[in-house]
Amino acid sequence: MVVQQYRDDREVITELIERWAAAIRAQDLHGVLMDHADDIVMFDVPPPQDGVRGIQAYRDSWLPFFKWIADGAVFDIDHLEVTNGTDVAFAHLLLRCGTPADLAERPDHRLRITLGLRKDADHWIVSHEHHSFPLAHDSDSTATEQEIKSLHRRWFASTAAGDLDGLMAGIADEVISYEHIAPLQYKGLSQVREVCERGLNTGTGEMSWHIPDLAVLAEGSLAVAWGLNRIRFDGPEGESTETWSRGTRVFRRAGETWVMVHQHLSYPCDPQTGAALANLRP
């Protein structure tokens, strides 16, 4: 009878995990949160170092990932094993997680996930998650690239959500930013926060920021990212506006995380008039 109970619980937990993965692929936030403890702790691939703690923080962490899924990334279970007792269980998974281009370049690359579960009133719930990618052979540059790109995805999602605090995540207190608009430079996090707040208040409707061609170069404790910024927003009269500009960002490693220490944004200018050309298309 005990062996039968263990087998039934294993089937229940397996179905729970497969349902969770399907909800992630469907960008179904309610489905992702289902069967998770209010006091969940997740050690994720991106920061913070001490983990995502509590169901609200766990909820917020999935919004940037959903944007990545919407852009074509996959999240498919490749291998799943469950071990359980009467009231406690754990599972370990290997998943194909990345864009089609990522997986074509590294077909054997897998996301590793360990889940800790407990039984609460005859119902299994996930109380801990640990996600990680292996470092590339002989170098951590691939892992760093993923971390920097993940930070950008969080910024993109925060822009769409109008979340100023989210936009400030991963920016050094001593940051120097060369923005599109005067003055010549913005010094420190508080000044950058002010200019970002003005940007979020532009227009009256939805806003998005994306870098379709984002490139990252990393070595040791320094990384540089660059690409073309595409900004879309609804103007005062409801008209849709799109601008393109150039962006370069410099990062340094701070413990286990990366922070931006410098940003340089610019529009090309008309050589005859000196006027900024924000309406050019790549």
C-alpha positions as semicolon CSV with decimal commas, in nm:
position;residue;x (nm);y (nm);z (nm)
1;M;0,000;0,000;0,000
2;V;0,286;0,242;0,082
3;V;0,459;0,162;-0,246
4;Q;0,132;0,226;-0,432
5;Q;0,097;0,566;-0,260
6;Y;0,451;0,662;-0,358
7;R;0,385;0,569;-0,723
8;D;0,062;0,768;-0,730
9;D;0,231;1,073;-0,577
10;R;0,510;1,049;-0,834
11;E;0,254;1,055;-1,113
12;V;0,078;1,355;-0,956
13;I;0,406;1,545;-0,924
14;T;0,509;1,460;-1,280
15;E;0,177;1,592;-1,411
16;L;0,215;1,906;-1,195
17;I;0,558;1,980;-1,346
18;E;0,448;1,912;-1,703
19;R;0,145;2,140;-1,649
20;W;0,378;2,412;-1,514
21;A;0,610;2,388;-1,816
22;A;0,312;2,402;-2,055
23;A;0,184;2,716;-1,878
24;I;0,524;2,880;-1,928
25;R;0,516;2,803;-2,300
26;A;0,160;2,942;-2,317
27;Q;0,264;3,254;-2,118
28;D;-0,016;3,166;-1,874
29;L;0,084;3,341;-1,553
30;H;-0,199;3,189;-1,348
31;G;-0,092;2,843;-1,459
32;V;0,272;2,911;-1,373
33;L;0,184;3,025;-1,019
34;M;-0,054;2,736;-0,956
35;D;0,082;2,473;-0,716
36;H;0,351;2,708;-0,580
37;A;0,398;2,801;-0,215
38;D;0,351;3,159;-0,096
39;D;0,699;3,142;0,059
40;I;0,872;2,999;-0,248
41;V;1,244;3,067;-0,296
42;M;1,385;3,048;-0,649
43;F;1,754;3,061;-0,739
44;D;1,726;3,182;-1,098
45;V;1,983;3,223;-1,377
46;P;1,970;3,607;-1,362
47;P;2,010;3,804;-1,037
48;P;1,939;3,864;-0,751
49;Q;2,214;3,655;-0,597
50;D;2,015;3,561;-0,287
51;G;1,722;3,442;-0,494
52;V;1,366;3,541;-0,576
53;R;1,168;3,517;-0,252
54;G;0,791;3,502;-0,210
55;I;0,513;3,441;-0,459
56;Q;0,487;3,806;-0,570
57;A;0,857;3,830;-0,658
58;Y;0,830;3,489;-0,825
59;R;0,536;3,616;-1,028
60;D;0,723;3,928;-1,142
61;S;1,027;3,727;-1,249
62;W;0,832;3,549;-1,524
63;L;0,713;3,858;-1,713
64;P;1,047;3,923;-1,893
65;F;1,077;3,552;-1,966
66;F;0,732;3,552;-2,128
67;K;0,854;3,826;-2,363
68;W;1,144;3,598;-2,461
69;I;0,901;3,310;-2,522
70;A;0,681;3,539;-2,731
71;D;0,986;3,625;-2,945
72;G;1,031;3,256;-3,034
73;A;1,228;3,092;-2,753
74;V;1,144;2,735;-2,649
75;F;1,101;2,576;-2,305
76;D;1,071;2,201;-2,358
77;I;1,134;1,928;-2,101
78;D;1,399;1,688;-2,229
79;H;1,435;1,474;-1,916
80;L;1,243;1,461;-1,587
81;E;1,287;1,246;-1,278
82;V;1,087;1,262;-0,954
83;T;1,181;1,119;-0,614
84;N;0,928;1,144;-0,333
85;G;0,855;1,045;0,025
86;T;0,532;1,084;0,215
87;D;0,538;1,463;0,258
88;V;0,852;1,581;0,076
89;A;0,972;1,532;-0,281
90;F;1,223;1,667;-0,530
91;A;1,254;1,658;-0,907
92;H;1,535;1,733;-1,148
93;L;1,485;1,837;-1,508
94;L;1,685;1,906;-1,821
95;L;1,516;2,141;-2,069
96;R;1,577;2,272;-2,417
97;C;1,561;2,643;-2,339
98;G;1,668;2,908;-2,589
99;T;1,598;3,062;-2,923
100;P;1,607;2,840;-3,233
101;A;1,937;3,008;-3,326
102;D;2,084;2,935;-2,981
103;L;1,986;2,570;-2,999
104;A;2,108;2,533;-3,356
105;E;2,447;2,664;-3,247
106;R;2,458;2,451;-2,930
107;P;2,214;2,161;-2,974
108;D;2,327;1,987;-2,653
109;H;2,292;2,295;-2,431
110;R;2,035;2,244;-2,155
111;L;1,877;2,439;-1,872
112;R;1,904;2,248;-1,541
113;I;1,619;2,280;-1,288
114;T;1,582;2,125;-0,945
115;L;1,243;2,151;-0,773
116;G;1,169;2,095;-0,405
117;L;0,809;2,009;-0,315
118;R;0,613;1,955;0,003
119;K;0,268;1,815;0,068
120;D;0,023;2,062;0,218
121;A;-0,319;1,919;0,312
122;D;-0,279;1,632;0,063
123;H;-0,178;1,875;-0,212
124;W;0,175;1,891;-0,353
125;I;0,322;2,241;-0,389
126;V;0,659;2,366;-0,513
127;S;0,852;2,545;-0,237
128;H;1,192;2,578;-0,405
129;E;1,331;2,608;-0,758
130;H;1,692;2,623;-0,871
131;H;1,761;2,709;-1,238
132;S;2,105;2,715;-1,400
133;F;2,295;2,684;-1,727
134;P;2,638;2,519;-1,738
135;L;2,932;2,747;-1,813
136;A;3,084;2,717;-2,156
137;H;3,406;2,517;-2,183
138;D;3,719;2,720;-2,104
139;S;3,524;3,044;-2,066
140;D;3,230;3,206;-1,892
141;S;3,168;3,446;-2,183
142;T;2,863;3,253;-2,304
143;A;2,707;3,255;-1,958
144;T;2,783;3,627;-1,927
145;E;2,619;3,697;-2,263
146;Q;2,303;3,525;-2,143
147;E;2,308;3,723;-1,816
148;I;2,348;4,056;-1,998
149;K;2,074;3,969;-2,246
150;S;1,849;3,859;-1,959
151;L;1,902;4,196;-1,791
152;H;1,802;4,370;-2,115
153;R;1,487;4,157;-2,139
154;R;1,394;4,269;-1,787
155;W;1,442;4,631;-1,894
156;F;1,225;4,575;-2,203
157;A;0,948;4,422;-1,991
158;S;0,972;4,703;-1,734
159;T;0,939;4,959;-2,013
160;A;0,622;4,793;-2,142
161;A;0,485;4,776;-1,785
162;G;0,578;5,137;-1,703
163;D;0,784;5,002;-1,411
164;L;1,045;5,264;-1,325
165;D;1,194;5,061;-1,038
166;G;1,236;4,766;-1,272
167;L;1,418;4,988;-1,521
168;M;1,666;5,089;-1,252
169;A;1,757;4,729;-1,168
170;G;2,109;4,642;-1,276
171;I;2,233;5,002;-1,300
172;A;2,530;5,115;-1,090
173;D;2,490;5,404;-0,847
174;E;2,784;5,579;-1,016
175;V;2,655;5,528;-1,374
176;I;2,740;5,789;-1,639
177;S;2,485;5,808;-1,921
178;Y;2,508;6,002;-2,248
179;E;2,140;6,037;-2,330
180;H;1,961;6,152;-2,646
181;I;1,878;6,486;-2,484
182;A;2,075;6,755;-2,300
183;P;2,268;6,791;-2,076
184;L;2,586;6,636;-2,213
185;Q;2,588;6,369;-1,944
186;Y;2,374;6,232;-1,665
187;K;2,576;6,141;-1,357
188;G;2,453;5,888;-1,104
189;L;2,148;5,669;-1,067
190;S;1,916;5,948;-0,952
191;Q;1,972;6,155;-1,268
192;V;1,927;5,852;-1,493
193;R;1,609;5,766;-1,303
194;E;1,472;6,115;-1,376
195;V;1,533;6,094;-1,749
196;C;1,385;5,742;-1,763
197;E;1,077;5,862;-1,576
198;R;1,029;6,138;-1,833
199;G;1,064;5,878;-2,108
200;L;0,801;5,650;-1,956
201;N;0,562;5,947;-1,940
202;T;0,602;6,014;-2,312
203;G;0,273;5,976;-2,498
204;T;-0,054;5,845;-2,361
205;G;-0,065;5,476;-2,444
206;E;0,153;5,169;-2,472
207;M;0,530;5,196;-2,496
208;S;0,788;4,935;-2,595
209;W;1,165;4,922;-2,619
210;H;1,353;4,647;-2,799
211;I;1,700;4,587;-2,945
212;P;1,655;4,334;-3,226
213;D;2,028;4,305;-3,301
214;L;2,163;4,309;-2,943
215;A;2,529;4,199;-2,934
216;V;2,738;4,128;-2,624
217;L;3,116;4,098;-2,586
218;A;3,251;3,990;-2,246
219;E;3,585;3,910;-2,090
220;G;3,655;3,870;-1,721
221;S;3,468;4,127;-1,516
222;L;3,379;4,361;-1,805
223;A;3,115;4,336;-2,077
224;V;2,994;4,562;-2,357
225;A;2,656;4,543;-2,530
226;W;2,541;4,736;-2,832
227;G;2,262;4,750;-3,087
228;L;1,987;4,962;-3,238
229;N;1,714;5,078;-2,998
230;R;1,359;5,058;-3,134
231;I;1,117;5,269;-2,930
232;R;0,743;5,260;-3,000
233;F;0,478;5,464;-2,820
234;D;0,137;5,621;-2,867
235;G;0,150;6,000;-2,900
236;P;-0,079;6,261;-2,739
237;E;-0,337;6,221;-3,015
238;G;-0,318;5,842;-3,011
239;E;-0,090;5,827;-3,313
240;S;0,172;5,550;-3,318
241;T;0,533;5,670;-3,319
242;E;0,848;5,468;-3,378
243;T;1,208;5,588;-3,342
244;W;1,545;5,419;-3,387
245;S;1,874;5,516;-3,225
246;R;2,217;5,372;-3,149
247;G;2,305;5,240;-2,803
248;T;2,624;5,114;-2,635
249;R;2,630;4,995;-2,273
250;V;2,923;4,896;-2,053
251;F;2,887;4,657;-1,758
252;R;3,108;4,540;-1,474
253;R;3,063;4,238;-1,256
254;A;2,952;4,318;-0,901
255;G;2,980;3,993;-0,707
256;E;2,756;3,743;-0,884
257;T;2,564;4,007;-1,082
258;W;2,630;4,258;-1,360
259;V;2,561;4,632;-1,339
260;M;2,568;4,897;-1,610
261;V;2,831;5,164;-1,545
262;H;2,805;5,357;-1,873
263;Q;2,549;5,413;-2,146
264;H;2,589;5,604;-2,471
265;L;2,279;5,678;-2,681
266;S;2,266;5,882;-3,000
267;Y;2,071;5,963;-3,312
268;P;2,254;6,018;-3,641
269;C;2,238;6,382;-3,749
270;D;2,185;6,559;-4,078
271;P;2,531;6,686;-4,182
272;Q;2,375;6,991;-4,347
273;T;2,156;7,111;-4,061
274;G;2,291;6,926;-3,759
275;A;1,933;6,811;-3,676
276;A;1,892;6,472;-3,509
277;L;1,734;6,207;-3,732
278;A;1,515;5,993;-3,508
279;N;1,291;5,874;-3,791
280;L;1,552;5,672;-3,982
281;R;1,490;5,299;-4,019
282;P;1,757;5,027;-4,025
